Amino acid sequence: MSIDFPNDELEPLLDQLTIADLDATEWERLRTLIADNPAAQRRYLEAIHLREGLAYLLLHEPLVAGDASAPSPAETSVGPSLAAASRRDASAEASTATPRVRHLKSRWFPSWAAAAGIAFVAGAAAVALFQQGWAPLLAEKEQETPRTVAPVAASPVPLLQETQLGKISGLSLDASAEAISSSMQVGQVLRCGEVVQIPVGFMRIQLDDGPELLIEGPAEFSLVGNESVFVRSGRLSARGGQRLLLQTPLLTAECLDASVAFEASDDDSASIYVSEGVVTLMTTPQERVEGEKIRVLHSGEGIVAEPSSAKGALRTTDRGPLPRIVTEWSDIEKQLSKYQQLVLGDRPVAYWPLYRVRKNRRVLDLTQNGHDGLPIGNWPAELKENDDADDAERGVYFNGESYIEPDRKPPVNLQNGFAIEGWARPEGPAQYQAIFTSRWVLESYTPNQQCFGITLYAGDNNQWEFWTGVGKRGKLWNVMESPKKIDREEWSHVVGVFTPTDVSEPGFMRGIGRLYVNGEEVLQHEQEVSLTDFDWPARIGAAEFVPRYLTSWLFKGRLSDIALYGYPLEPQRIKEHYQVGQPTVSSKTSALRPSSPWLLASLGRSSAP
């Protein structure tokens, strides 16, 4: 259908979408209005990006020009989760906060909201034009004279965030810690048109119908099609998959069975180098300027493209490989500390180095298995420069009012055994302080009490303790206590290991529990554990909720490098972990506010948990 602009039906729907939301009937009507109409689709994309910007503004205070406390663009930009989490809040606030909306012009507007909106519109148009207007050009030989391609009717563009196009499959430590979006984590789904920004570090993206991408920050990009990525700025490499369409405001690259390195710098330049395969280059269509084929690149060829004086035209220069662009995730892991590489090499189920932990940021599971944690409690919103961890950037301070909980419990099959390790330096008087727990108690403090799971503690007797759940009614825990007292002035490397021997009876496993402190076995104990498993929480720095005591056994002090293994670690490996990790752990860690007296009083008890 054809729509003239301004349109009396489309514009009110887009206005409503921008500041609030649409009901099912309105959404269906909007779909009909924009179907098969590129102009209407562009208006829709403009509106949806403006909506992202409004949601950001409604959740942040205005910035006064010259205010020294004003955050930098990297601190104030918005990532992919805003649309899902904060849009509902922003929509509700918009309905009751009309004066704030009226005065948007007086507020700081994030650069991506306008720039990425325009860029994404151009990118979406490039997808549509490529699909129906550029594809025949790929069959042409490189030496043929480039020709202009006239725009054609586009296929319907999926409504923003309706279509899943890929997911985050990997994050570097700094990308996770400095993420603009509070919910950015491994396993996060990316939908059509979501604006993703990476201030620093690396992100790995797996397209549902395309290759794997490695993107280095600072970068800003959106997935805009099944095999299409719009990159406004940043460095990117891609390999695998039959087809990939890379777009920038200047350049569009159709990659066929190709391994490429790519760098975009807003409207200023775009560079590409082809290691393998074939890449066809086109100018990205602009308003009233049609796309034009530039050339075809083969293995070992590359160019840099920059705007020329003629409108819509580009100046291209041959170039060699792009330096310092990472093409393998293993190259990113090589940048980790020696200790972190050692732990990852032993294949843990989950590994939390605990790097720059603070409020509203995920805590990365460095295995990339997706057990990223959520800081809960009294964490600082930001860290001061002098509050960083040690020179190896490891460790975090727990103030007795905070803990970390993964979204899902890492799976451990007790029939295969397990090991749990961590570095700890508790503070204050001796009391139960959890390093790591994955446990639950049914009918606590009754004759029918059942205990399940595992616990690594600093005990109330000032000894390191390792507990496993018996799981039988009326039975307590298998408790192992280190013979020596805890040295609270130094870091300790504490490891609990369970090695299975045989099935004692259905649902129960017999084995040997071992406790290691600073690389040495200090205790072993034959024990029986329950194989029962259900969805209880795993926590770093706390145990499960106990109604009488709020969240129990909160850790106060410093923790670092918590790792869980799905098999028993060998004694020699434990010793090596201690020897390699010991020199890099120091007491210089991120600080939290002192514990409040009411919370400490409510948690105090003298009996065993």
C-alpha positions as CSV (number, residue, x, y, z in Angstrom):
1,M,0.0,0.0,0.0
2,S,1.1,3.6,-0.5
3,I,1.2,6.2,2.3
4,D,1.6,9.9,1.8
5,F,3.4,11.9,4.5
6,P,2.4,13.3,6.8
7,N,-0.2,10.5,7.3
8,D,-3.1,11.1,9.7
9,E,-3.2,7.5,10.8
10,L,0.4,6.5,11.0
11,E,1.8,9.6,12.8
12,P,-0.5,9.4,15.8
13,L,0.4,5.7,16.2
14,L,4.1,6.6,16.1
15,D,3.6,9.4,18.6
16,Q,1.9,7.0,21.0
17,L,4.6,4.4,20.5
18,T,7.3,7.0,21.2
19,I,6.1,8.2,24.6
20,A,4.0,5.2,25.9
21,D,3.0,1.9,24.2
22,L,0.5,0.4,21.9
23,D,-2.2,-2.2,22.6
24,A,-2.6,-5.3,20.4
25,T,-5.0,-3.7,18.0
26,E,-2.8,-0.7,17.5
27,W,0.3,-2.9,17.0
28,E,-1.6,-4.8,14.3
29,R,-2.7,-1.7,12.5
30,L,0.9,-0.4,12.6
31,R,2.2,-3.6,11.0
32,T,-0.3,-3.1,8.2
33,L,0.6,0.5,7.6
34,I,4.3,-0.1,7.3
35,A,4.2,-3.4,5.4
36,D,5.8,-3.1,2.0
37,N,6.4,0.6,2.4
38,P,10.0,1.7,2.8
39,A,9.0,5.3,3.7
40,A,6.7,4.1,6.4
41,Q,9.3,1.7,7.7
42,R,11.9,4.4,8.0
43,R,9.4,6.6,10.0
44,Y,8.8,3.6,12.3
45,L,12.5,3.1,12.8
46,E,13.0,6.8,13.6
47,A,10.2,6.6,16.1
48,I,11.5,3.5,17.9
49,H,15.0,5.0,18.3
50,L,13.5,8.2,19.6
51,R,11.6,6.1,22.1
52,E,14.9,4.6,23.3
53,G,16.3,8.1,23.9
54,L,13.2,9.2,25.8
55,A,13.3,6.1,28.0
56,Y,16.9,7.0,28.8
57,L,16.1,10.6,29.6
58,L,13.2,9.7,31.9
59,L,15.5,7.6,34.0
60,H,18.3,10.1,34.4
61,E,18.6,13.6,35.9
62,P,19.3,16.5,33.6
63,L,22.9,17.6,33.3
64,V,23.8,21.2,33.7
65,A,26.3,22.6,31.2
66,G,29.7,22.8,32.7
67,D,28.8,20.5,35.6
68,A,32.0,18.7,36.6
69,S,30.0,15.8,37.9
70,A,28.4,15.1,34.5
71,P,29.2,11.7,33.3
72,S,31.1,11.1,30.1
73,P,29.2,9.7,27.1
74,A,30.6,6.3,27.9
75,E,29.0,6.5,31.3
76,T,25.6,7.8,30.1
77,S,24.9,5.8,26.9
78,V,22.4,3.1,26.8
79,G,22.8,-0.6,26.0
80,P,20.5,-3.3,24.7
81,S,18.6,-4.0,27.9
82,L,17.0,-0.5,28.2
83,A,14.2,-1.3,25.9
84,A,13.2,-4.5,27.8
85,A,13.7,-3.4,31.4
86,S,13.4,0.4,31.6
87,R,10.9,1.1,28.8
88,R,8.0,-0.1,30.9
89,D,9.1,2.2,33.7
90,A,9.7,5.0,31.3
91,S,6.3,4.5,29.7
92,A,4.5,4.6,33.0
93,E,6.5,7.7,34.1
94,A,5.7,9.4,30.8
95,S,2.0,9.1,31.4
96,T,2.3,11.0,34.7
97,A,5.3,13.2,34.1
98,T,4.2,15.4,31.2
99,P,6.3,18.4,32.3
100,R,9.4,16.4,32.0
101,V,8.6,15.4,28.5
102,R,7.8,19.0,27.6
103,H,11.2,20.1,28.7
104,L,13.3,17.4,27.0
105,K,15.1,20.1,25.0
106,S,16.7,21.3,28.2
107,R,18.1,18.0,28.9
108,W,21.2,16.2,27.7
109,F,20.4,13.9,24.8
110,P,22.7,10.9,24.4
111,S,24.6,11.0,21.1
112,W,23.6,7.5,20.1
113,A,19.9,8.2,20.2
114,A,20.1,10.6,17.2
115,A,23.1,9.2,15.5
116,A,22.3,5.6,15.8
117,G,18.6,6.3,14.8
118,I,19.7,7.9,11.5
119,A,22.4,5.2,11.0
120,F,20.0,2.4,11.7
121,V,17.4,3.7,9.3
122,A,20.1,3.8,6.6
123,G,21.2,0.3,7.6
124,A,17.7,-1.1,7.5
125,A,17.2,0.5,4.1
126,A,20.5,-1.1,2.9
127,V,19.3,-4.5,4.0
128,A,16.0,-4.1,2.1
129,L,17.7,-2.7,-1.0
130,F,20.4,-5.3,-1.0
131,Q,17.9,-8.1,-0.7
132,Q,15.9,-7.0,-3.7
133,G,18.1,-4.6,-5.7
134,W,21.7,-5.5,-5.1
135,A,21.7,-9.3,-5.1
136,P,22.0,-9.7,-8.9
137,L,25.1,-7.5,-8.8
138,L,27.0,-10.2,-6.9
139,A,27.0,-12.4,-10.0
140,E,28.8,-9.7,-12.0
141,K,32.5,-9.9,-12.4
142,E,34.8,-7.4,-10.5
143,Q,36.1,-5.7,-13.7
144,E,32.6,-4.6,-14.8
145,T,31.9,-0.9,-14.5
146,P,30.0,-0.1,-11.3
147,R,26.5,1.0,-11.9
148,T,23.8,2.7,-9.8
149,V,21.1,0.5,-8.4
150,A,17.6,2.0,-8.3
151,P,15.6,1.6,-5.0
152,V,12.9,-1.0,-5.1
153,A,10.0,-1.9,-2.8
154,A,11.4,-3.4,0.4
155,S,10.2,-6.5,2.2
156,P,8.6,-5.8,5.6
157,V,11.1,-4.9,8.3
158,P,10.5,-6.8,11.6
159,L,9.2,-4.6,14.4
160,L,12.0,-3.7,16.7
161,Q,12.8,-6.3,19.4
162,E,10.2,-8.7,18.0
163,T,12.7,-10.8,16.2
164,Q,15.6,-12.6,17.9
165,L,18.7,-12.4,15.7
166,G,21.5,-13.6,17.9
167,K,23.0,-13.6,21.4
168,I,26.0,-12.6,23.4
169,S,28.2,-15.7,23.7
170,G,31.3,-14.1,25.3
171,L,32.5,-11.1,27.2
172,S,35.9,-10.0,28.4
173,L,36.3,-9.0,32.0
174,D,36.5,-5.3,31.3
175,A,33.5,-5.4,28.8
176,S,31.4,-7.0,31.5
177,A,32.5,-4.7,34.3
178,E,32.2,-1.5,32.3
179,A,29.1,-2.4,30.4
180,I,26.7,0.5,29.8
181,S,23.7,-1.8,30.2
182,S,23.2,-3.1,33.7
183,S,21.9,-6.4,32.3
184,M,24.6,-7.2,29.7
185,Q,25.6,-10.8,30.2
186,V,26.6,-13.9,28.5
187,G,23.6,-15.6,27.0
188,Q,21.7,-12.4,26.6
189,V,19.4,-12.4,23.5
190,L,19.8,-9.6,21.0
191,R,16.8,-8.6,18.9
192,C,16.3,-6.6,15.8
193,G,17.4,-3.0,16.1
194,E,18.6,-3.0,19.7
195,V,21.5,-0.6,20.1
196,V,24.5,-2.2,21.7
197,Q,27.4,-0.1,23.0
198,I,30.7,-1.4,24.4
199,P,32.9,1.2,26.1
200,V,35.9,-1.1,26.4
201,G,36.8,-4.8,26.0
202,F,35.5,-7.5,23.7
203,M,32.2,-9.1,23.0
204,R,31.5,-12.3,21.1
205,I,28.2,-12.4,19.2
206,Q,26.7,-15.6,17.7
207,L,24.1,-14.8,15.0
208,D,21.2,-17.2,14.8
209,D,21.6,-17.5,11.0
210,G,25.1,-16.3,10.5
211,P,28.7,-16.3,11.6
212,E,30.4,-15.5,14.9
213,L,31.5,-11.9,15.5
214,L,34.2,-10.5,17.7
215,I,33.6,-6.9,18.5
216,E,36.1,-4.6,20.3
217,G,35.1,-1.5,22.2
218,P,34.5,1.3,22.0
219,A,31.9,0.2,19.6
220,E,28.2,0.7,18.7
221,F,26.2,-1.7,16.6
222,S,22.8,-3.3,16.0
223,L,21.7,-6.5,14.5
224,V,19.3,-5.6,11.7
225,G,18.7,-8.8,9.9
226,N,19.2,-12.6,10.0
227,E,22.7,-12.1,8.6
228,S,23.0,-8.4,8.8
229,V,24.9,-6.1,11.3
230,F,25.0,-2.3,11.3
231,V,28.2,-1.0,12.8
232,R,28.3,2.7,13.5
233,S,31.8,2.5,15.1
234,G,34.2,-0.1,16.4
235,R,36.4,-2.9,15.3
236,L,35.0,-6.3,14.3
237,S,36.1,-9.6,12.9
238,A,33.9,-12.3,11.5
239,R,34.5,-15.9,10.3
240,G,32.3,-18.8,9.4
241,G,28.8,-18.9,8.0
242,Q,28.0,-18.6,4.3
243,R,26.8,-15.0,4.2
244,L,27.2,-11.8,6.3
245,L,26.1,-8.3,5.4
246,L,28.1,-5.6,7.2
247,Q,26.9,-2.0,7.0
248,T,28.2,1.3,8.2
249,P,26.9,4.8,7.4
250,L,29.4,4.9,4.4
251,L,29.9,1.3,3.3
252,T,28.1,-1.9,2.9
253,A,30.0,-5.2,2.5
254,E,28.4,-8.5,1.4
255,C,30.7,-11.3,2.7
256,L,30.4,-14.8,1.2
257,D,32.3,-17.6,3.0
258,A,34.6,-15.0,4.1
259,S,36.9,-14.2,7.1
260,V,37.1,-10.4,7.4
261,A,38.5,-7.7,9.7
262,F,36.4,-4.5,9.8
263,E,36.7,-1.1,11.3
264,A,34.1,1.7,11.2
265,S,34.4,5.3,12.4
266,D,31.0,6.9,12.2
267,D,30.6,8.9,9.0
268,D,34.4,9.4,8.7
269,S,35.8,6.2,7.4
270,A,35.4,2.4,7.0
271,S,38.1,-0.2,6.5
272,I,37.9,-3.8,5.6
273,Y,40.5,-6.6,5.0
274,V,39.6,-10.0,3.6
275,S,41.6,-13.0,4.8
276,E,39.5,-15.6,3.1
277,G,36.5,-15.6,0.8
278,V,34.9,-12.9,-1.4
279,V,33.4,-9.5,-0.3
280,T,31.4,-7.2,-2.5
281,L,31.4,-3.6,-1.5
282,M,28.6,-1.1,-2.1
283,T,28.0,2.5,-0.9
284,T,25.3,2.6,1.8
285,P,22.2,4.3,0.4
286,Q,21.6,7.8,1.8
287,E,18.5,9.9,1.7
288,R,17.7,10.5,-2.0
289,V,21.1,9.0,-2.9
290,E,21.1,5.5,-4.3
291,G,23.6,2.8,-3.5
292,E,26.4,2.0,-5.9
293,K,28.7,-1.0,-6.4
294,I,32.3,-0.2,-5.7
295,R,34.3,-3.4,-6.2
296,V,34.8,-7.0,-5.2
297,L,37.6,-8.0,-2.7
298,H,39.2,-11.4,-2.6
299,S,41.6,-13.1,-0.1
300,G,44.5,-10.8,0.8
301,E,42.8,-7.6,-0.4
302,G,41.5,-4.6,1.6
303,I,40.5,-1.0,1.3
304,V,39.8,2.1,3.4
305,A,36.8,4.2,2.3
306,E,36.2,7.9,3.1
307,P,33.7,10.5,1.9
308,S,34.6,12.4,-1.2
309,S,33.5,15.9,-2.2
310,A,30.7,14.5,-4.4
311,K,27.5,13.7,-2.5
312,G,27.1,10.0,-1.8
313,A,30.4,9.1,-3.4
314,L,33.4,7.5,-1.6
315,R,37.1,7.7,-2.1
316,T,38.7,4.3,-1.7
317,T,42.4,3.4,-1.1
318,D,43.9,-0.1,-1.1
319,R,45.4,-1.2,2.2
320,G,46.9,-4.3,3.9
321,P,45.8,-6.2,7.0
322,L,44.2,-4.1,9.8
323,P,46.6,-4.2,12.8
324,R,45.6,-5.4,16.3
325,I,42.1,-6.7,15.3
326,V,41.4,-9.9,17.3
327,T,40.1,-12.8,15.2
328,E,40.1,-15.6,17.7
329,W,38.6,-15.7,21.2
330,S,41.6,-17.6,22.4
331,D,43.7,-14.5,21.7
332,I,41.5,-12.6,24.2
333,E,42.0,-15.4,26.8
334,K,45.8,-15.1,26.4
335,Q,45.5,-11.5,27.7
336,L,44.2,-12.9,31.1
337,S,46.5,-13.3,34.1
338,K,48.5,-16.4,34.4
339,Y,46.3,-17.6,37.3
340,Q,43.1,-17.0,35.4
341,Q,44.5,-18.9,32.4
342,L,45.5,-21.8,34.8
343,V,42.0,-22.0,36.2
344,L,40.2,-21.9,32.8
345,G,42.6,-24.6,31.6
346,D,41.2,-26.9,34.3
347,R,37.7,-26.6,32.8
348,P,35.6,-25.3,35.7
349,V,31.8,-25.3,35.4
350,A,31.9,-21.7,36.6
351,Y,34.6,-19.2,37.5
352,W,34.1,-15.7,38.9
353,P,37.3,-13.7,39.2
354,L,35.3,-11.0,40.9
355,Y,36.6,-8.0,38.9
356,R,35.3,-4.5,39.7
357,V,32.1,-5.6,41.3
358,R,29.5,-2.9,41.9
359,K,25.8,-2.2,41.9
360,N,23.9,-2.6,38.6
361,R,26.7,-4.6,36.9
362,R,26.8,-8.3,36.2
363,V,29.6,-10.4,37.7
364,L,31.2,-12.3,34.8
365,D,31.5,-16.1,34.8
366,L,34.8,-16.2,32.9
367,T,34.1,-19.7,31.5
368,Q,31.5,-18.0,29.3
369,N,29.0,-20.8,30.4
370,G,26.5,-18.1,31.3
371,H,26.5,-18.3,35.1
372,D,27.0,-14.5,35.4
373,G,26.1,-13.2,38.8
374,L,24.0,-10.3,40.2
375,P,25.4,-8.2,43.0
376,I,22.8,-8.0,45.7
377,G,22.8,-5.7,48.8
378,N,24.9,-2.8,49.7
379,W,27.3,-2.4,46.8
380,P,28.8,0.9,45.7
381,A,27.3,2.4,42.5
382,E,30.8,3.3,41.2
383,L,34.4,2.6,42.3
384,K,36.9,5.3,43.0
385,E,40.3,5.1,41.3
386,N,42.0,4.0,44.5
387,D,39.4,1.4,45.2
388,D,40.4,-0.9,42.4
389,A,41.7,-4.4,43.1
390,D,45.3,-5.4,43.3
391,D,47.8,-5.1,40.4
392,A,46.3,-8.2,38.8
393,E,42.9,-6.6,39.1
394,R,41.5,-9.4,41.2
395,G,39.3,-9.5,44.3
396,V,36.5,-7.5,45.9
397,Y,35.5,-6.4,49.3
398,F,32.3,-7.7,50.9
399,N,31.1,-5.5,53.7
400,G,28.7,-8.0,55.4
401,E,25.7,-6.6,53.7
402,S,26.2,-7.9,50.2
403,Y,26.6,-11.0,48.2
404,I,26.6,-12.3,44.6
405,E,24.0,-14.7,43.1
406,P,24.2,-16.2,39.7
407,D,20.9,-16.2,37.7
408,R,21.0,-20.0,37.7
409,K,22.9,-22.5,39.8
410,P,25.9,-24.1,38.1
411,P,25.1,-27.8,37.5
412,V,27.2,-30.3,39.4
413,N,26.7,-34.1,39.2
414,L,27.8,-35.5,42.5
415,Q,28.3,-38.9,41.0
416,N,31.3,-37.4,39.2
417,G,32.5,-35.5,42.2
418,F,33.3,-31.8,42.4
419,A,35.7,-29.2,43.8
420,I,35.1,-25.7,45.0
421,E,37.9,-23.2,45.5
422,G,38.4,-19.6,46.4
423,W,40.7,-17.0,47.9
424,A,39.5,-15.4,51.1
425,R,40.5,-13.0,53.8
426,P,37.8,-12.6,56.4
427,E,37.5,-9.6,58.8
428,G,36.1,-9.1,62.2
429,P,35.4,-11.6,65.0
430,A,34.9,-15.3,64.2
431,Q,31.5,-16.1,62.9
432,Y,29.9,-18.1,60.0
433,Q,31.0,-16.4,56.8
434,A,30.2,-18.1,53.5
435,I,32.8,-18.1,50.7
436,F,30.5,-20.1,48.4
437,T,27.3,-22.0,49.0
438,S,25.0,-24.1,46.8
439,R,22.7,-25.6,49.4
440,W,19.2,-25.8,50.9
441,V,17.6,-27.1,54.2
442,L,14.1,-28.5,54.3
443,E,12.2,-28.3,57.6
444,S,15.1,-26.6,59.3
445,Y,15.5,-27.2,63.1
446,T,12.9,-29.9,63.2
447,P,13.2,-33.7,63.6
448,N,12.6,-34.1,59.9
449,Q,15.4,-31.7,58.8
450,Q,17.1,-32.5,55.5
451,C,20.3,-30.9,54.3
452,F,21.4,-30.7,50.7
453,G,24.3,-29.2,48.7
454,I,27.7,-27.8,49.6
455,T,29.2,-25.0,51.6
456,L,32.7,-23.5,51.9
457,Y,32.8,-21.4,55.1
458,A,34.9,-19.4,57.6
459,G,33.4,-20.9,60.7
460,D,32.4,-19.4,64.1
461,N,35.4,-21.2,65.6
462,N,37.8,-19.3,63.4
463,Q,38.5,-22.4,61.3
464,W,37.9,-23.1,57.6
465,E,35.0,-25.4,57.0
466,F,33.7,-27.6,54.2
467,W,30.2,-29.1,54.5
468,T,28.2,-31.5,52.3
469,G,24.6,-32.4,52.7
470,V,23.6,-35.9,53.9
471,G,20.0,-35.4,52.7
472,K,18.4,-37.9,55.1
473,R,15.6,-36.9,57.5
474,G,16.9,-36.0,60.9
475,K,20.5,-35.9,59.7
476,L,22.7,-32.7,59.7
477,W,25.8,-32.0,57.6
478,N,29.1,-33.7,56.9
479,V,31.3,-31.1,58.6
480,M,35.0,-30.8,58.0
481,E,37.0,-28.2,60.0
482,S,40.6,-27.2,59.4
483,P,42.9,-28.0,62.3
484,K,44.6,-24.6,62.3
485,K,43.0,-21.2,63.0
486,I,42.4,-18.7,60.2
487,D,45.1,-16.1,59.8
488,R,42.9,-13.0,59.2
489,E,45.8,-10.8,58.3
490,E,46.6,-12.9,55.2
491,W,44.9,-14.3,52.1
492,S,44.0,-18.0,52.2
493,H,43.5,-20.4,49.3
494,V,40.7,-22.7,50.4
495,V,39.5,-25.8,48.4
496,G,36.8,-28.4,49.2
497,V,36.9,-31.6,47.1
498,F,34.5,-34.6,47.0
499,T,35.7,-37.8,45.3
500,P,33.0,-40.4,44.8
501,T,33.7,-44.1,45.5
502,D,30.5,-46.0,45.2
503,V,26.7,-45.7,45.4
504,S,25.7,-46.6,49.0
505,E,22.0,-46.8,48.2
506,P,19.6,-45.4,45.6
507,G,19.9,-41.6,45.7
508,F,23.0,-41.5,47.8
509,M,26.7,-41.5,47.0
510,R,29.6,-42.5,49.3
511,G,33.0,-40.9,48.8
512,I,35.9,-39.0,50.4
513,G,35.7,-35.3,51.3
514,R,39.0,-33.4,51.4
515,L,39.8,-29.9,52.7
516,Y,42.8,-28.0,51.4
517,V,44.3,-24.8,52.8
518,N,47.1,-23.0,51.0
519,G,47.8,-25.9,48.7
520,E,48.0,-28.6,51.4
521,E,45.5,-31.2,52.4
522,V,44.5,-30.6,56.0
523,L,41.7,-33.0,56.5
524,Q,39.9,-35.9,54.8
525,H,36.7,-37.6,55.8
526,E,34.7,-40.6,54.4
527,Q,31.1,-39.4,54.0
528,E,27.8,-40.1,52.3
529,V,26.0,-37.4,50.3
530,S,22.6,-37.0,48.8
531,L,22.2,-37.0,45.0
532,T,18.9,-35.1,45.3
533,D,19.1,-31.8,43.3
534,F,16.6,-29.1,42.8
535,D,16.6,-25.4,42.0
536,W,18.2,-23.9,45.2
537,P,20.4,-20.8,44.8
538,A,24.1,-20.7,44.5
539,R,25.8,-17.7,46.2
540,I,29.1,-16.1,46.7
541,G,29.5,-14.4,50.1
542,A,26.2,-15.8,51.6
543,A,24.1,-18.9,52.2
544,E,20.4,-19.5,51.6
545,F,17.7,-17.4,53.1
546,V,16.8,-18.3,56.6
547,P,13.6,-16.5,57.7
548,R,14.7,-16.1,61.3
549,Y,18.0,-14.5,60.3
550,L,17.3,-12.8,57.0
551,T,20.1,-13.8,54.5
552,S,22.5,-15.8,56.6
553,W,26.2,-16.1,56.9
554,L,27.1,-13.0,54.9
555,F,30.9,-12.7,54.3
556,K,32.8,-9.7,55.6
557,G,36.2,-9.3,54.1
558,R,37.8,-9.9,50.8
559,L,37.1,-12.7,48.2
560,S,38.7,-13.5,44.9
561,D,38.6,-16.1,42.1
562,I,35.8,-18.4,43.1
563,A,35.7,-21.5,40.9
564,L,33.5,-24.6,40.8
565,Y,34.5,-27.8,39.0
566,G,32.4,-30.7,38.0
567,Y,35.1,-33.2,39.0
568,P,37.6,-33.6,41.9
569,L,40.7,-31.5,41.4
570,E,43.9,-33.4,41.8
571,P,46.2,-32.5,44.7
572,Q,49.0,-31.4,42.4
573,R,46.7,-29.0,40.5
574,I,45.5,-27.5,43.8
575,K,49.1,-26.9,44.9
576,E,49.8,-25.3,41.5
577,H,46.8,-23.0,41.8
578,Y,48.0,-21.9,45.2
579,Q,51.6,-21.3,44.1
580,V,50.6,-19.4,41.0
581,G,47.8,-17.4,42.6
582,Q,49.5,-16.4,45.9
583,P,51.8,-13.6,44.6
584,T,49.0,-11.8,42.7
585,V,46.5,-11.5,45.5
586,S,46.7,-8.4,47.7
587,S,44.5,-6.5,50.2
588,K,44.0,-3.6,47.8
589,T,40.5,-4.2,46.7
590,S,37.3,-2.3,46.0
591,A,35.7,-0.8,49.1
592,L,32.2,-0.7,50.4
593,R,30.5,1.3,53.2
594,P,30.8,0.0,56.7
595,S,28.2,-2.5,57.9
596,S,25.1,-1.2,59.5
597,P,24.6,-2.2,63.2
598,W,21.0,-3.4,62.7
599,L,21.9,-5.9,60.1
600,L,24.8,-7.3,62.0
601,A,22.6,-7.7,65.1
602,S,19.9,-9.4,63.1
603,L,22.4,-12.0,61.7
604,G,24.2,-12.8,64.9
605,R,23.9,-16.3,66.3
606,S,26.0,-18.8,68.2
607,S,24.7,-22.1,67.0
608,A,25.6,-23.9,63.8
609,P,23.7,-23.0,60.6
